[in-house]
């Protein structure tokens, strides 16, 4: 499946619909509103500078607004009803923006003209874009139902429940979009049944699920394990939480009867979707826009500070100005983090080692940079390129993550969002000197994950600024 091509279909459709809407609205204004205003028939012309510029910019405005609202997210998993609601709300917002920026200054006879103009503009935009979106989404869904396109799926389980689920889903007249590429077994004592192996490729054991997902380019994982294997559920979810795959699980009959679960679909096989999306699509976009604007602001406004720190580091110690290191980010993917060097050059020549309060490897300038958190300033470049966010759990190295997971497997849930320059754990706890302190700091970051919001991010930023100004960094 080509997601970029699918998104491009919606973008092109929205541009054309918005251009048609503006042209039709222009005709309406000339024939009705302006004719009534001037008392004579106004000639219908399309060669004015205002019309032509608007014809280019207004469709671009609508596409940007749809992007911010998350309409282009998850293009292969769209609900048509939810999409219409989203287009309706976004349409109201967009029309109000256009009204106050373009239409309000127009001289009119009565306010009825305003109401009529808004209604016509909204009606044209909503009807045309809704029709286009529903058409594209319906065609895509039809291809999914016919098994022309599908999501590479790994089945976790190897016994009766896995076999029954596989048979049920394969026998569906209308496909739910799962394209099974193999299965993995969970309990070594159970292994893989010969019956399932005859139907589906055995990919190995669950312990190697990360490598298997990458190798097979899997997009979904369905957990169908026996009652005797339920003790592994928490471990399975924790291990899958730092991947980008969609996780589904078959519910127990007790859960179904008591109504304590929500199914992914009442038409397809009964499966619970284990949500990994901490933020809604529109919140993700809002957070990303804030990250871009704030990182650009800091990189430009604080450029003299960057220069001064760079000169001081170069003048007071040997080695490079910046320090780069591999860290683990969103969905467990590695990236390179950048900092101002606060330690002597070659401080980790004997292997990974966390710093302590009186660490001799930290330079005199480095102690000040750490206390004021100024050593983190180059990470605004990480934010700008999208590997980090301004606010989010601090990223760690794989070497220490493996140790943390042994003591607190739930740590992997922090990989559901991008790591940040500052975090609630960093504000409340500060730098960690050992794995045990990392685990204690993790509890604050998990709390942030449960209560994440834009307002909470602002609150954390305010606390961070106070720490920098007061030099209270640990």
Beta strands, then each sheet from edge to edge (+ up, - down):
strand 1: 151-156
strand 2: 178-185
strand 3: 202-205
strand 4: 220-223
strand 5: 246-249
strand 6: 272-274
strand 7: 322-328
strand 8: 334-340
strand 9: 389-391
strand 10: 420-422
sheet 1: 3+ 2+ 1+ 4+ 5+ 6-
sheet 2: 7+ 8-
sheet 3: 9+ 10+
end
